[in-house]
Amino acid sequence: MKVKASDLQIHTLKEGMKVTMYIGKHEMQEALTGVHELIGQPLDLAVGIDEVRKIKEISIVDTRTLSSIKTAIKDISSALGQNDMDMEHKLKSKFLEDSNNSWHINFSLTNCSQLLAEEFLIWLYDYAIKKNIYIDIPVLPDLDVI
């Protein structure tokens, strides 16, 4: 079984070590599939860094993603008859309140991480679809499906 996880913690015990890791909602189903067969069995555990995600966590949002976010916000605010700046603040607040994502701190679009920007953009697309708002979705080949 291979599953994406984060927040690896290692605790040393008298007779070995205890390894704990966080598995997010989107990976939980995959992690639970077949896990019961592993209980009590000898395991071969391999842990590595997800380099693509790590780079996105530390890199600043690129102009293409930022432009797509701004366009989506403009389309949503136009459809709802709202000011773009006010709508940006409202949408960011709704995104942070959404229990389906792990981001819970206020952020600036101009200096947030690439990973946060991509997750916000996907959330904006989902929001528009749920509200039946048409927005132009450009092709972003590097956008991770979350």
N, C-alpha and C positions, 0 to 999 in steps of 0.2 A: 504494500500500500504506500502511495506517495501522496502527501497532502501539504498544502501551503499553511504555514503557521508563523507566529511572531512571538515576541516577548519571551524568549527562552530563559528559563531560570534553572540553576543547578544548586541543589542543596546537598552538602556532604553529610552523611550519616555514619554511625558507628560501623555498619556493615556494607557500605557502598555509597551510592549517590541516588538522589531522587531528581528526575528531570521533569520539569513542567513547562508547557508551552500553551499559548493562546491560539485557538482555532476559531476564526471568525464565522459569522452566520452563513456566508456564501460557501464556505468549505465544509461546514458541519455535516451535511448529508453524505458527502464523499468520505469523510473521516469515519462516520458511523457504519458505513457499509463494510461488513466483514470484520469489524473490530472485535466482536465477541469471540471469533475464532482465534484471536491473538492472546486473549487473557490466559495467563498461566503458562504460556509457551516461551521458549527461549527466543529472543528477538535479535535481529541485526539492525541496528539503528544508524542511519546516516543523516547527518544534519549539515546543511550548507546554506550559504547566503544567496538569496534571490537577487542577483546582480541588477536585473532590469528594474525591479521595484526599488532597490536601494538607490540607484541613480536617480529615479524619479522622485524619491523622497528628499534628496538633497539638492536637486537642481531646481532652479526658478522656472516658473511657467514660461513656455515659449510663446512667441507672438501669434502663431497660428491658432493655438488653443485659446489664448486670451481673446483673439478676434472672434472665434466661434462662440465663446461665452457671451461676449458683448452683443453679437448678432442675435443670439437666442434670447437674451434679456430684452433687447429692443423689440423683437417680434412678440414676445409675451406681453410686454407693457403696452405695445400698440394695440394688441387684441383686447386687452382689458381696459384701455383708455386711461392708462396711468403714466406718470412721469417716469422716464428711464431710471433716473438716480434713485427715486423712492422705491421703484420696483426692484432694483438691484438689492437694496437693503432688506426689503421684505423677503425676497427669494433666498438670500443668504441666511436670514434668520430661520426660515422654514426648513432649509437644508440642514442647518445645525440642530434643529429640533427633531428632525426625522430620525426615528430609532433604527432605521435600516442602514445607517452609516456610522462610522466610528469617529467622525470629526465633531468635536463639541467645543471648539474654541473659535472666537471671531477671527476673521482673516481678511487680508487685503488681496484683491485680485492681481494687483501689479507685482506683488512680491511673495506670493504663496508658492508652495512646491508644485511641480508638474503633476505629481500624483493627486494632490488635493484638487487641483484645477480640473483634471480629467474626471474625477469622481463627481465634482460639482456639475460639470458639463453633462455627464450622463444623467444625473439627477434632474437637470433642467429639461432634458429631452423627455424623460419619464413624466415630469410634471406637465409639460405641454400636451403630451399624449393623453394623460388622464383628464385634463381640462378641455380636451378637444380643440387645441390651439394649433394652427399650422405654423411650423417654423421650418426654415430651410436648414437641413442637416447636411453639412459638407462631408465628404469622405475624409476620414482621419485614420489612416492605416495603422498608426502606432497606438491608437486608443485601446486600452485593455477593456475587455468585457468583464464587468464585475457582477 
